[in-house]
Amino acid sequence: MERKEEYSAIIRAGRDFLNWLQVEKGASKNTLLAYRRAVARYAAYLDEEGIACLDDISRDLLIDYSHELSSENGLNLSSRSVAQVYSVLRMFHRFLVTEGWTENDPSGVLSSPKMPMRLPRALSHGQVEKLLAAPAGDEPASLRDRAIIELLYATGMRISELAGLDIGDLEMEEKFIRCKGKGDKWRIVPYGKETDRVLMEYINGARPEIMHGKGSPAVFLNLRGGRLTRQGCWMIINKHAKSAGLEDVVTPHVLRHTFATHMLEGGANLLVVQELLGHVSVSTTQIYTSVSKKHLIDIYNKAHPRAV
């Protein structure tokens, strides 16, 4: 009974932590879900190990748990996933100390694993054209799907950001969008004439039909007239990727990666691309410069007479 009471204290501390993340830190829904999974998994492990008190969580126990996360006989998580869990646990233990749940913080033993640098995959210009052409016809769903793909490529928005757009976020005369990104931070994202044409075809033609008189503020609607979800957007993109023969290269973020890569290849300043993507740190944006370097090398090898 006593151990169950202590275990319930761990659960209460976890809930307090998640509430702090939501209220004090303004964490997004997706972040909260990820942190909740990590904390719940950790609490279950502590229960299995018979931990009766937060003060009893030792460095050795955390080392054992780290092995559980990455071993083939355990959860077998990737290096990137393990690093994310470590980040959650370090924050959780700091929170426990700060809020007076315990004076014990053994999380310093969690040193995030080195992760191989993965260059973001970007579509070629030809592949982008194939994907944009995939939603054929003038049916309302086709006009909507074409506008979704066009806008994601033209602006570099995350799918979740696009799904959250309201009509009031569009400045159609000046051709820019007020986009709410991670941490409820707003940014301005412009778009061009072709995107404007495709978007206006959807807004003025297809959207009123799809709305069915429901009066939703959402820009992108499902066929029942409600707001299209992030998952719904991805299903639409994936469907057209398959019809274009690009299912092996199209991922939820591929149009965002492609936007950044093509902007840099076209000569855009790195800080401008950072602002357009909504990255807090320019170091996050710098990964795309490696892709652009490859583009420059390819051009050099094709163009310079002494390159080969």
LINQUI-V580970 format. One record per residue. N is the residue number from 1. RES is the residue in one small letter. PHI is phi in whole degrees, -180 to 180 (none if undefined). D_FIRST is the distance of its C-alpha to the first C-alpha in Angstrom with 1 decimal. Layout:
n: (N:N)
res: (RES:RES)
phi: (PHI:PHI)
d_first: (D_FIRST:D_FIRST)
This chain:
n: (1:2:3:4:5:6:7:8:9:10:11:12:13:14:15:16:17:18:19:20:21:22:23:24:25:26:27:28:29:30:31:32:33:34:35:36:37:38:39:40:41:42:43:44:45:46:47:48:49:50:51:52:53:54:55:56:57:58:59:60:61:62:63:64:65:66:67:68:69:70:71:72:73:74:75:76:77:78:79:80:81:82:83:84:85:86:87:88:89:90:91:92:93:94:95:96:97:98:99:100:101:102:103:104:105:106:107:108:109:110:111:112:113:114:115:116:117:118:119:120:121:122:123:124:125:126:127:128:129:130:131:132:133:134:135:136:137:138:139:140:141:142:143:144:145:146:147:148:149:150:151:152:153:154:155:156:157:158:159:160:161:162:163:164:165:166:167:168:169:170:171:172:173:174:175:176:177:178:179:180:181:182:183:184:185:186:187:188:189:190:191:192:193:194:195:196:197:198:199:200:201:202:203:204:205:206:207:208:209:210:211:212:213:214:215:216:217:218:219:220:221:222:223:224:225:226:227:228:229:230:231:232:233:234:235:236:237:238:239:240:241:242:243:244:245:246:247:248:249:250:251:252:253:254:255:256:257:258:259:260:261:262:263:264:265:266:267:268:269:270:271:272:273:274:275:276:277:278:279:280:281:282:283:284:285:286:287:288:289:290:291:292:293:294:295:296:297:298:299:300:301:302:303:304:305:306:307:308)
res: (m:e:r:k:e:e:y:s:a:i:i:r:a:g:r:d:f:l:n:w:l:q:v:e:k:g:a:s:k:n:t:l:l:a:y:r:r:a:v:a:r:y:a:a:y:l:d:e:e:g:i:a:c:l:d:d:i:s:r:d:l:l:i:d:y:s:h:e:l:s:s:e:n:g:l:n:l:s:s:r:s:v:a:q:v:y:s:v:l:r:m:f:h:r:f:l:v:t:e:g:w:t:e:n:d:p:s:g:v:l:s:s:p:k:m:p:m:r:l:p:r:a:l:s:h:g:q:v:e:k:l:l:a:a:p:a:g:d:e:p:a:s:l:r:d:r:a:i:i:e:l:l:y:a:t:g:m:r:i:s:e:l:a:g:l:d:i:g:d:l:e:m:e:e:k:f:i:r:c:k:g:k:g:d:k:w:r:i:v:p:y:g:k:e:t:d:r:v:l:m:e:y:i:n:g:a:r:p:e:i:m:h:g:k:g:s:p:a:v:f:l:n:l:r:g:g:r:l:t:r:q:g:c:w:m:i:i:n:k:h:a:k:s:a:g:l:e:d:v:v:t:p:h:v:l:r:h:t:f:a:t:h:m:l:e:g:g:a:n:l:l:v:v:q:e:l:l:g:h:v:s:v:s:t:t:q:i:y:t:s:v:s:k:k:h:l:i:d:i:y:n:k:a:h:p:r:a:v)
phi: (none:-64:-66:-64:-65:-67:-62:-64:-65:-64:-63:-64:-64:-64:-66:-62:-64:-67:-65:-62:-60:-73:-82:-84:-98:65:-65:-74:-60:-66:-64:-62:-63:-65:-68:-63:-62:-65:-70:-64:-64:-66:-62:-65:-64:-60:-65:-61:-85:75:-72:-102:-160:-59:-68:-89:-77:-105:-61:-63:-64:-67:-63:-62:-67:-63:-67:-62:-67:-104:-75:-66:-83:-104:-81:55:-76:-71:-58:-65:-67:-62:-61:-66:-65:-58:-61:-62:-67:-63:-66:-62:-70:-64:-62:-60:-71:-60:-89:81:-71:-161:-100:-98:-131:-89:-74:-62:-74:-85:-101:-58:-66:-71:-111:-65:-70:-109:-73:-65:-78:-124:-78:-76:-62:-67:-66:-61:-63:-64:-68:-65:-84:-63:-76:-83:93:-114:-67:-53:-65:-68:-64:-65:-63:-65:-66:-62:-66:-61:-70:-64:-71:-75:-118:74:-66:-71:-60:-63:-68:-64:-64:-87:-67:-109:-55:-66:-83:-95:-108:-72:-68:-93:61:-148:-123:-89:-110:-96:-103:-62:68:57:-92:-94:-146:-100:-127:-81:-145:-101:-65:-65:-64:-61:-62:-65:-66:-67:-59:-74:-62:-87:-106:-80:-61:-59:-70:-69:-67:56:72:-83:69:-72:-78:-66:-69:-106:-118:-80:-74:-98:94:-94:-62:-74:-83:-59:-64:-64:-61:-65:-63:-65:-62:-63:-60:-75:-63:-65:-67:-91:74:-118:-62:-81:-118:-92:-123:-55:-104:-65:-71:-66:-63:-66:-56:-64:-64:-68:-63:-68:-64:-84:102:-68:-69:-59:-68:-68:-63:-57:-65:-66:-79:79:-78:-70:-115:-67:-63:-68:-77:-64:-60:-73:-67:-65:-65:-68:-60:-61:-62:-64:-64:-61:-64:-60:-63:-82:-98:-87:-64:-108:-76:-125)
d_first: (0.0:3.8:5.5:5.1:6.3:8.7:9.8:10.5:12.5:14.4:15.2:16.4:18.5:20.0:21.0:22.4:24.3:25.8:26.8:28.5:30.3:31.6:32.6:33.6:34.8:36.1:34.8:36.3:34.5:35.0:33.6:30.5:29.9:30.4:28.0:25.3:25.7:25.6:22.5:20.5:21.7:20.7:17.1:16.8:18.3:15.9:13.0:15.1:15.9:12.4:13.1:10.4:13.0:16.3:18.1:17.3:19.3:22.5:26.0:25.8:22.8:24.8:27.8:26.0:24.9:28.6:29.7:27.3:29.0:32.5:32.6:34.1:31.2:28.8:29.5:33.1:33.6:37.0:37.8:38.1:34.7:33.0:34.8:33.5:29.9:30.5:32.0:29.0:26.6:29.0:29.2:25.4:24.9:27.9:26.5:23.2:25.3:27.8:25.4:23.5:20.2:20.9:24.0:23.5:25.7:26.2:27.8:31.3:31.1:31.3:35.1:36.1:38.1:41.8:42.7:46.1:48.1:48.5:51.6:51.1:53.1:55.9:58.2:61.9:64.2:65.4:61.8:61.1:64.2:63.2:59.8:61.4:63.9:61.4:60.7:64.2:66.0:66.0:63.3:60.8:57.9:60.2:61.2:57.6:56.6:59.5:58.7:55.1:56.2:59.1:57.1:54.4:57.1:59.1:56.4:53.7:51.0:47.6:47.1:44.3:46.8:49.5:47.3:46.5:50.2:51.7:55.4:55.5:54.5:57.8:60.9:63.3:66.6:65.5:63.6:60.2:56.6:54.1:51.0:47.5:45.6:42.4:40.9:43.1:46.1:49.5:52.4:55.9:56.8:60.4:61.8:65.3:68.0:67.0:63.4:64.7:66.9:64.1:61.7:64.3:65.1:61.4:61.0:64.3:64.6:61.5:58.8:60.3:60.5:56.9:55.7:56.9:57.4:53.8:54.6:51.8:52.0:50.8:53.5:52.3:51.5:50.4:52.8:51.0:51.9:48.4:47.5:47.4:44.1:43.7:42.9:46.0:48.2:47.1:47.8:51.3:52.0:50.8:53.0:56.1:55.4:55.5:58.8:60.2:59.2:56.9:53.4:53.0:53.6:52.2:48.6:46.9:48.2:51.5:53.7:52.1:52.8:56.3:57.1:56.2:58.2:61.2:61.3:61.4:63.9:66.0:66.1:63.4:62.1:58.6:57.6:58.8:56.8:53.7:54.3:54.9:51.7:49.6:48.4:47.1:48.5:51.8:50.2:48.5:51.9:53.6:52.3:54.9:57.7:57.2:58.0:61.0:62.2:62.3:64.4:66.8:67.2:67.9:70.6:72.1:72.3:74.0:76.3:77.5:80.4:79.1:75.5:76.0)
